[in-house]
Amino acid sequence: MRLPFLILNLLVLLMMTTGATAQDKPAYKLFTKKGKPVSYGNMLQELQKADVVLFGEQHNDPIAHWLQLEAAKDLYKAHQGNVVIGAEMFEADVQLVLNEYLADQVAETNFEQEARPWPNYKTDYKPVIRFAKDMGIPVVATNVPRRYAAMVASGGLEALDKISDDGKRYLAPLPVTVDMNLPGYKKMIGMFGGSTHGSVKSEHIVQAQALKDATMAHFILQQVKNGKKVLHLNGAYHSDNFEGIGWYLKQQQPQLKLQSITTVLQDDLEKLQEEHQEKADYILVVPASMTRTY
């Protein structure tokens, strides 16, 4: 006599579960480069094996910034503190004031005035820098000073010949080799309406991008050579499709254990769109409707 009652309860529970699933609003989903769903824990196991992790972000994406912070915490724990955070968001010539702030030698207000942080620093990068400061984690300013990138964008790589030896300390060793046949650089040339044999201006813009990629790779490798594990935060375009920073890293150290993450937007999180496959070892998919930080 109790069987119909039990069946009724099971049906009600199933309906409730189905309704809850339909209303679920995940903030992100992770996939492998082949488009297979993967948990954060399984991804972390692979990241822990790497010498360098390139975490490519969309600069105004709050989920990517939060996950960068979580990855920093977990890699710090996994490597027993033997980790360094590299950041595109800081240029190499502010390393001194960055070090002074991390060592609690200068006030935060002075640091934020003198380190030329990006406008979204307080919302997007301050939490990970604060974590690094609290834990004693070195932070490396890896990007080329923007004045030198601007020189290249307007006059090509040869413009760097005029820089003093002091200035060259903030660059990748010269001369910087640029492979204009890399798909990412070719795409940039197309975006600016030129080709490798066309507009000189578009080639110079690509050379400036390559200078940034090469310089970030240079400062990352300095840390690897010192036995450090590196979590590097950068715009996704600097590491997507295993080009950019990753290409320069592999040119100099082919055996480097490298893992990459990229961030993409999709309306549907259930399946990784084909256009996003193979962009990185792991793809962080965020809803296209996600609130932006700016």
N, C-alpha and C positions, 0 to 999 in steps of 0.2 A: 504493500500500500504506500510505502514511502518513496518508491522509485520515481513516480511522476514529479514529486516534490523536489527530489535531487536533480532531476533533469531540468526542471524549471530554474533552479538556482544556478546551474551550470550555464544555461542559456542567458540568464541575466548577467552573469559575470563575463561571459564572452562578449555580449553587447557593450558592456561598460568598457572592456579592454579595447575593443575595436574603435569605440568612440574616442577614447583617450589617445589612441594611436593617430587617428585622423586629425586630431587637433594639436598634435605635437609640433613644436617649432624649434628644430635644432638650430643652433647658432653657427655650426660648422660641421664639415665632414672631411675626413682624410682619405686619400687614395694613394696607391702606388702609381708609379709612372705608367703601368700597364692598365690602369683604371680599376684595379681591385680595391675594394674598401679595406681599410686597415685601421686598427685602434691606435690611439696615442701611445699606449704602453708598448705595442709591438714596434712602432716607429722608433720610440726612444731606445729600444734595445739595439737597433742598428746605428742610431746616432752616436751611441756610446762607443762604438767600435771605430769611429772616424777620428782622423787627426784634425780635420776641419769640417765644420758644418756651415754651409752658406744658407742663411734663412732669408729668402727673398720675399719682400713685403710689398703691399700697396701702401704708400706712405700715409694715407688717411684711413686705414682700416683698423678698427679697434680690436677685432678678433686676432689679427696677426700680431699686433703689439702685445696683447695679453698672452698669446701662446709663446712668443719670444721670451717673455718673462718666466713663464712656466718651464720652458726648455732650459733657460739659464739656471734656474733653481735645481732642476733634476740633473743636469750635466755637472754642475758644481758638486752635488752630492755623489754622483757616480765616480767622478775623477778625484774625489777627496780633496777638492780645492785646487787641483792642478789644471785650472782652466782660465782662459783669457777671453774677454769679450772684445771683439773688434767692431767698429762702427763707421759706416760710411758717413754718418751724420756729423762727424767731427773731422776737421781737416788737420793734417799732420803737424802744422805749425802751431796748434794749440795744445800739443801734448803736455807741455810743461804745466800750464794752468790746470789741465785736467788731472794730472798727477797730484798737484798741490791740493786740489779739492778732495780727491779720493783719500789723501793722507790727512785730511782735516786741518790743513795748514791755512787755507783761505776760506772766507765765508762763501756760502752758496750764492749770495747776491753778486759778489765779485766774479765768481766763476761764470754765472749765467750772463754777465755783461761782457766778459772778456773772451769766452770760448766760442763766440759766434754761433750759438745753437740755432737750429731751425725754428721757425715760428711755432711749430707744433711740438716743441720739445717738452713743455710742461705736461701736456696731455698724453703724449705718445712714447716718449723716451725717458723721461725723468724717473718713472718707476724702476726700470732696469738699471739705470745709473745709481739710483739710491740703493738698490739691492747689492750692486757691486761694491759700493762704498761700505755698506754694513758688513759685508762678508770678506772684505779685503781682496776682492777680485780685481786684477788689473784691467783697465779699459784702454784699448789702443785706438787712437784717432788715425784711421787708415786712408782717408780721402786726400786727394791732391788739393792744395790750396786753390780756391776758385780763381784767383788772379792768374795762375799759370794755365789752368784749363781755358780761361778766356783768351789768353795769348795764343794758344794753339787753335782755338776755334776761329780766330781772326787771321792768323798768319801761318798756320801749319806747325808741325813738330819742329821744324828748323828754328822757330822762334825761341825754343828752349836753349839754344846755343848761347844766347845772350845772358842767361841767368848765372848769377855768381855761384861759387862752390857752396856757400852757405845755403842758398836757395835750393840747390840740387839735392840737399839732404832730405827734402820733403817730397821727392819724386822717386819713381822707379828708376833704376840705373839706365842711363842713356847710352846709345840710342834705343828708343822703344820700337819694337817691331810690331807692325799692324798688318794683320791678314785681312785685307779688304774683301776677300771671298767668303769670310764667315757669314752665314745666313743672317745673323742679327745685324751685322754692320751693313750688309747689302740692303737689308730692309730699311735701315736708317737713311741710307743714301736715297732710296726710293721715296721715303717720306719727305725729303727735302728737295725733291725734284731733280736729282742729278744721278750720276753713275760714277763708277771708278774712272771713267774716261771723260766725264762731263764736267759738271760744276765743281770748281775747286773749292768753293765755300762748303758744299755738302761734304766733301772729303775731309775738310778741316774739322767740321763738326764731329764726324766719326773719329777722327784722330784724337779729339779732345775726350770723347767717350772712352776710347782705348787707353788713353793716358790715365784716366781714372781707374779703369779696370786693372791695368798693369801696376799702378801704384798701390791699390788695395791688396793685390796679390803679393806684392813685395813686402809690405808690412805684416801681412799674415804669415808669410814664410819665415820672417825673422823670429816670430814667436814659436813656430813649429821647430825651427832649428835649436831653440832653447828648451825643447822638450815639453812645450805647452800644448794643450788641446785648445782649439779655437772655435768659439761660436761667433760667427760674423753676421751682423745685421746690415742688410743692403736692400736697395730697391730691386724688385724682381728682374727688371730688365738687365741688371748687371750680372745675373747668373742663370737666367732662363736658358733652356735648351743646351745646358752644359757648356755654354760659351762664356764670354766676358771674363769675370774674375777666375772662374774655374778653368778656362782655357789657359790663362797665363800661369795658374798654379801648376797645371799638368805639364806645361812646356818646360818648366824649371825643375819639377820634381814628379816624374811620371808615376812613381810608385806610391804617391801620396794617397792615403785613404780619405776620400772626399765624399760627403753626402750633401745633398741639396734639397731645399724645400722652396716651393713657390706658392704664391697666393693668387687665387682667381675668384671671379664672381660668376655665379650661375643662378638662374631662377629656380632650378630644380637641383636639389642636393642628392638625389637618389642615384644618379649615374654621372660619371665624369664624361663631359663632352669630349668628343674625339679631338677637337682642336687643342685641348689642354693636355692630352696624353703626351708622355715623353718630354715634358717641359722641365721636369726635375725628378729626383728620386721619389719625392713625396709631394703631393699636391694638396694644399689646404684650400678647400672650397667653402666660400662664404656666401650667404644669400645676397643676391643683387640688391635686395631691399634693406640690407644692413645699414644702420646709421653711420654716417661718416664723421670723422673727427674735425674735418674742415671742408 
